[in-house]
Amino acid sequence: MAKKPENPNYKVIAANRRARYDYAIESDLEVGIILEGSEVKSLRQGQSNIAESYAEVKDSELWLVNSYIAPYAQAKTFGHEEKRRRKLLVSKREMSRLWNATQREGLTLVPLVMYFNHKGLVKMKIGIAKGKKAQDKRETSAKRDWNRQKARLMKQNG
């Protein structure tokens, strides 16, 4: 079977690997993000971090808070703030769903991954999540260890 050629524009910029450990992700959503020119240039170099960030609904708008995009060295006069709040783009229907999830149900909006899509635009995947307790985290790591051990056993016997 022929393998599909990979899209040269698709590239993961930053991933929040701890999100799936700390939160139980109930659903996820792809959103756009409003950026300045120097931010996009910096992201093309792969200099960002979304591990400490979160999303919030404020005044019927969705904002990404505490995400880090390194300053772009060549943009001296028209640079950007590294940790500024960035507006995320979603439809009105999705906005109301996110507001209900955060305000009424007490869920959290966690950035999972930031990437360039097939058109070369910066997109972000937001997870609607519920925080895990310490026991749930132990259960998750035990399940992961068992799956690793099971794969190892299957490889030896097969």
C-alpha positions as CSV (number, residue, x, y, z in Angstrom):
1,M,0.0,0.0,0.0
2,A,1.4,3.4,-1.0
3,K,2.1,5.8,1.8
4,K,0.6,9.3,1.5
5,P,3.2,12.0,1.1
6,E,3.4,14.1,4.2
7,N,2.3,17.7,3.9
8,P,5.4,20.0,4.0
9,N,3.5,22.8,5.7
10,Y,2.2,20.8,8.7
11,K,4.5,21.2,11.6
12,V,4.0,20.9,15.4
13,I,5.3,24.0,17.1
14,A,4.7,23.2,20.8
15,A,2.9,20.4,22.6
16,N,1.6,20.3,26.2
17,R,2.6,16.8,27.1
18,R,1.7,17.1,30.7
19,A,-1.9,18.0,29.9
20,R,-3.1,14.5,29.4
21,Y,-1.4,13.4,32.7
22,D,-2.9,16.3,34.8
23,Y,-6.3,16.4,33.1
24,A,-9.0,14.0,31.8
25,I,-9.6,15.4,28.3
26,E,-13.4,15.2,27.5
27,S,-13.3,16.8,24.1
28,D,-11.0,18.9,22.0
29,L,-11.4,21.8,19.6
30,E,-9.3,23.4,16.9
31,V,-9.1,27.1,17.2
32,G,-7.3,29.9,15.3
33,I,-5.0,32.4,17.1
34,I,-4.3,36.1,16.4
35,L,-0.6,36.7,16.2
36,E,1.8,39.5,15.2
37,G,4.3,39.2,12.4
38,S,7.3,38.8,14.7
39,E,5.5,36.1,16.7
40,V,4.9,34.0,13.5
41,K,8.5,34.3,12.5
42,S,9.6,33.2,16.0
43,L,7.2,30.2,15.8
44,R,8.7,29.2,12.5
45,Q,12.0,28.9,14.3
46,G,10.1,26.7,16.9
47,Q,10.6,28.9,19.9
48,S,7.5,28.7,22.1
49,N,6.1,27.0,25.2
50,I,2.4,26.3,26.1
51,A,3.0,24.0,29.0
52,E,2.1,26.7,31.6
53,S,-0.7,28.2,29.7
54,Y,-4.5,28.0,29.8
55,A,-7.5,29.4,27.9
56,E,-10.3,31.5,29.4
57,V,-13.6,33.0,28.2
58,K,-13.8,36.6,29.1
59,D,-16.3,39.2,27.8
60,S,-17.6,36.6,25.2
61,E,-14.1,36.2,23.8
62,L,-11.6,33.4,24.1
63,W,-8.1,34.2,25.3
64,L,-4.9,32.3,25.6
65,V,-3.1,33.3,28.8
66,N,0.5,32.8,29.9
67,S,1.8,31.2,26.7
68,Y,5.4,32.0,25.8
69,I,6.7,33.0,22.3
70,A,10.3,33.9,22.3
71,P,11.3,37.4,20.9
72,Y,12.4,37.4,17.3
73,A,15.9,38.8,17.1
74,Q,15.6,40.5,13.7
75,A,12.4,42.4,14.7
76,K,14.1,45.0,16.9
77,T,11.6,47.9,16.7
78,F,8.4,46.0,15.9
79,G,8.9,43.1,18.4
80,H,6.3,41.6,20.7
81,E,5.7,40.8,24.3
82,E,6.7,37.3,25.1
83,K,3.8,36.4,27.5
84,R,1.0,38.6,26.3
85,R,-2.7,37.5,26.2
86,R,-3.5,36.2,22.7
87,K,-7.0,36.1,21.3
88,L,-8.3,32.7,20.1
89,L,-10.8,32.5,17.2
90,V,-13.9,30.3,17.6
91,S,-17.5,30.5,16.3
92,K,-20.3,31.9,18.5
93,R,-21.8,28.5,19.0
94,E,-18.5,27.1,20.2
95,M,-17.9,30.1,22.4
96,S,-21.2,29.5,24.2
97,R,-20.4,25.8,24.6
98,L,-17.0,26.7,26.1
99,W,-18.6,29.3,28.4
100,N,-21.1,26.7,29.6
101,A,-18.3,24.2,30.2
102,T,-16.1,26.5,32.2
103,Q,-18.7,28.5,34.2
104,R,-21.5,26.0,34.8
105,E,-19.7,22.7,34.7
106,G,-16.4,23.8,36.2
107,L,-14.2,22.4,33.5
108,T,-10.9,23.8,32.3
109,L,-9.7,24.8,28.9
110,V,-6.2,23.4,28.3
111,P,-4.0,24.0,25.2
112,L,-2.9,20.6,23.9
113,V,-0.8,21.4,20.9
114,M,0.1,24.4,18.7
115,Y,0.9,23.7,15.0
116,F,1.0,25.0,11.5
117,N,-1.8,23.4,9.5
118,H,-1.7,22.3,5.9
119,K,-2.2,25.9,4.7
120,G,0.7,27.2,6.8
121,L,-1.6,28.9,9.4
122,V,-1.0,28.7,13.1
123,K,-3.7,26.7,14.8
124,M,-4.1,25.4,18.3
125,K,-6.0,22.4,19.7
126,I,-7.8,23.2,23.0
127,G,-8.9,20.4,25.3
128,I,-12.0,20.8,27.5
129,A,-10.8,19.0,30.5
130,K,-11.5,18.0,34.1
131,G,-8.6,18.0,36.6
132,K,-7.4,14.6,37.8
133,K,-6.9,13.8,41.5
134,A,-3.6,12.1,42.7
135,Q,-5.3,8.7,42.7
136,D,-6.4,9.1,39.1
137,K,-2.8,10.0,38.1
138,R,-1.5,6.9,39.8
139,E,-4.1,4.8,38.0
140,T,-3.1,6.3,34.6
141,S,0.6,5.6,35.1
142,A,-0.1,2.1,36.3
143,K,-2.2,1.5,33.2
144,R,0.6,2.9,31.0
145,D,3.2,0.6,32.7
146,W,0.9,-2.4,32.2
147,N,0.5,-1.7,28.5
148,R,4.3,-1.3,28.1
149,Q,4.8,-4.6,29.9
150,K,2.1,-6.3,27.8
151,A,3.7,-5.1,24.6
152,R,7.1,-6.4,25.8
153,L,5.6,-9.8,26.6
154,M,3.8,-10.0,23.2
155,K,7.0,-9.1,21.4
156,Q,9.0,-11.9,23.2
157,N,6.3,-14.6,22.6
158,G,5.4,-13.6,19.1
